[in-house]
Amino acid sequence: MRKTRVVVTRFAEKQISKVPNYISEALYIWAETVELSGIAEARKLKGYHDEPLKGHRKG
């Protein structure tokens, strides 16, 4: 199985710091879930059904 890594850029961290704590906590929990289980397994969990990226962000 390929190891998945979620990268949060400095710009994203700055934006995340502006949202309520419960949202930023949910984001970091999602990122940890993806890193531990992979995106395919995380998508099976209710509320984590993400859509694939399109265009130049595909992949």
Backbone as JSON, one array per atom type, in Angstrom:
{
  "sequence": "MRKTRVVVTRFAEKQISKVPNYISEALYIWAETVELSGIAEARKLKGYHDEPLKGHRKG",
  "N": [[0.84, -1.18, 0.0], [0.52, 2.21, -0.8], [1.99, 4.93, 0.86], [0.22, 7.66, 2.1], [0.43, 11.15, 2.17], [-0.45, 14.13, 3.73], [-0.14, 17.45, 3.02], [0.08, 20.54, 4.51], [0.2, 23.75, 3.62], [1.99, 26.85, 4.38], [0.4, 29.03, 3.72], [-2.14, 27.81, 3.77], [-2.23, 27.11, 6.49], [-2.35, 29.65, 7.61], [-4.83, 30.5, 6.68], [-6.44, 28.56, 7.9], [-6.13, 29.24, 10.54], [-7.92, 31.27, 10.84], [-10.47, 30.26, 10.91], [-13.18, 28.82, 12.9], [-12.26, 26.93, 15.85], [-13.32, 24.29, 16.0], [-13.61, 23.58, 13.34], [-10.99, 23.67, 12.3], [-9.85, 21.68, 13.9], [-11.31, 19.47, 13.0], [-10.38, 19.33, 10.39], [-7.64, 18.67, 10.76], [-7.95, 16.2, 12.02], [-9.12, 14.79, 9.91], [-6.95, 14.86, 8.1], [-5.05, 13.33, 9.49], [-6.39, 10.89, 9.55], [-6.46, 10.26, 6.82], [-3.7, 10.01, 6.33], [-3.06, 7.81, 7.95], [-4.84, 5.74, 7.15], [-5.22, 5.99, 4.43], [-6.58, 7.53, 1.49], [-8.65, 6.17, 0.19], [-9.8, 4.5, 2.13], [-10.55, 6.43, 4.02], [-12.5, 7.8, 2.64], [-14.64, 6.08, 2.85], [-15.74, 6.54, 5.29], [-18.43, 8.16, 6.91], [-19.11, 11.46, 6.0], [-16.58, 11.97, 5.06], [-16.4, 11.73, 2.36], [-14.76, 12.59, -0.17], [-14.38, 14.43, -3.2], [-12.6, 13.67, -6.2], [-9.71, 15.53, -7.32], [-9.57, 17.91, -10.03], [-8.41, 18.98, -13.29], [-5.35, 20.85, -13.29], [-4.69, 20.09, -10.76], [-5.19, 17.45, -10.49], [-4.69, 14.18, -9.27]],
  "CA": [[0.0, 0.0, 0.0], [1.27, 3.46, -0.91], [1.83, 5.85, 1.99], [-0.37, 8.94, 1.72], [0.89, 12.25, 3.0], [-1.21, 15.36, 3.58], [0.73, 18.6, 3.23], [-0.62, 21.8, 4.77], [1.14, 24.84, 3.34], [1.92, 28.01, 5.3], [-0.79, 29.8, 3.34], [-3.3, 27.09, 4.3], [-2.21, 27.25, 7.95], [-2.81, 31.01, 7.91], [-6.27, 30.51, 6.45], [-7.05, 27.69, 8.91], [-6.12, 29.95, 11.82], [-9.03, 32.23, 10.84], [-11.76, 29.58, 11.06], [-13.41, 28.36, 14.26], [-11.43, 25.8, 16.28], [-13.9, 22.97, 15.69], [-13.37, 23.29, 11.93], [-9.57, 23.34, 12.13], [-9.63, 20.37, 14.52], [-11.86, 18.46, 12.09], [-9.46, 19.23, 9.25], [-6.45, 17.93, 11.16], [-8.37, 14.81, 12.24], [-9.26, 14.21, 8.57], [-5.61, 14.68, 7.54], [-4.44, 12.19, 10.17], [-7.09, 9.69, 9.09], [-5.97, 9.98, 5.46], [-2.31, 9.55, 6.41], [-3.01, 6.49, 8.57], [-5.64, 4.73, 6.45], [-5.27, 6.21, 2.99], [-7.77, 8.28, 1.06], [-9.73, 5.25, -0.17], [-10.46, 4.08, 3.37], [-11.14, 7.61, 4.65], [-13.72, 8.13, 1.89], [-15.71, 5.18, 3.27], [-16.32, 7.07, 6.52], [-19.46, 9.17, 6.7], [-18.62, 12.83, 6.1], [-15.25, 12.09, 4.46], [-16.48, 11.33, 0.94], [-14.18, 13.69, -0.94], [-14.38, 14.31, -4.64], [-11.23, 13.76, -6.75], [-9.31, 16.81, -7.89], [-9.65, 18.0, -11.48], [-7.52, 19.95, -13.91], [-3.93, 20.74, -12.99], [-4.51, 19.54, -9.4], [-5.54, 16.04, -10.55], [-3.67, 13.28, -8.78]],
  "C": [[0.89, 1.25, 0.0], [0.95, 4.37, 0.27], [1.29, 7.19, 1.48], [0.1, 10.0, 2.7], [0.05, 13.48, 2.69], [-0.29, 16.51, 3.94], [-0.14, 19.84, 3.41], [0.41, 22.92, 4.61], [1.01, 25.96, 4.38], [0.7, 28.86, 5.0], [-2.04, 29.15, 3.91], [-3.37, 27.22, 5.82], [-2.73, 28.63, 8.37], [-4.33, 31.1, 7.74], [-7.01, 29.7, 7.52], [-7.11, 28.4, 10.26], [-7.28, 30.94, 11.95], [-10.4, 31.58, 11.03], [-11.95, 29.15, 12.51], [-12.6, 27.09, 14.58], [-12.01, 24.45, 15.89], [-13.69, 22.6, 14.22], [-11.91, 22.91, 11.7], [-9.25, 21.99, 12.75], [-10.14, 19.26, 13.62], [-10.95, 18.26, 10.89], [-8.24, 18.39, 9.61], [-6.76, 16.47, 11.49], [-8.51, 14.1, 10.9], [-7.88, 13.91, 7.98], [-4.92, 13.48, 8.19], [-5.08, 10.88, 9.73], [-6.6, 9.29, 7.7], [-4.55, 9.44, 5.51], [-2.22, 8.14, 6.98], [-3.68, 5.41, 7.72], [-5.62, 4.84, 4.94], [-6.58, 6.86, 2.62], [-8.93, 7.35, 0.75], [-10.51, 4.8, 1.06], [-11.15, 5.26, 4.05], [-12.45, 7.98, 3.94], [-14.89, 7.25, 2.28], [-16.41, 5.68, 4.53], [-17.32, 8.17, 6.19], [-18.87, 10.57, 6.92], [-17.26, 13.04, 5.46], [-15.26, 11.68, 2.99], [-16.05, 12.5, 0.07], [-14.26, 13.39, -2.43], [-12.95, 14.41, -5.15], [-10.97, 15.13, -7.35], [-9.36, 16.75, -9.42], [-8.64, 19.01, -11.99], [-6.07, 19.75, -13.51], [-3.65, 20.22, -11.58], [-4.83, 18.04, -9.36], [-4.37, 15.19, -10.08], [-3.15, 13.7, -7.45]]
}
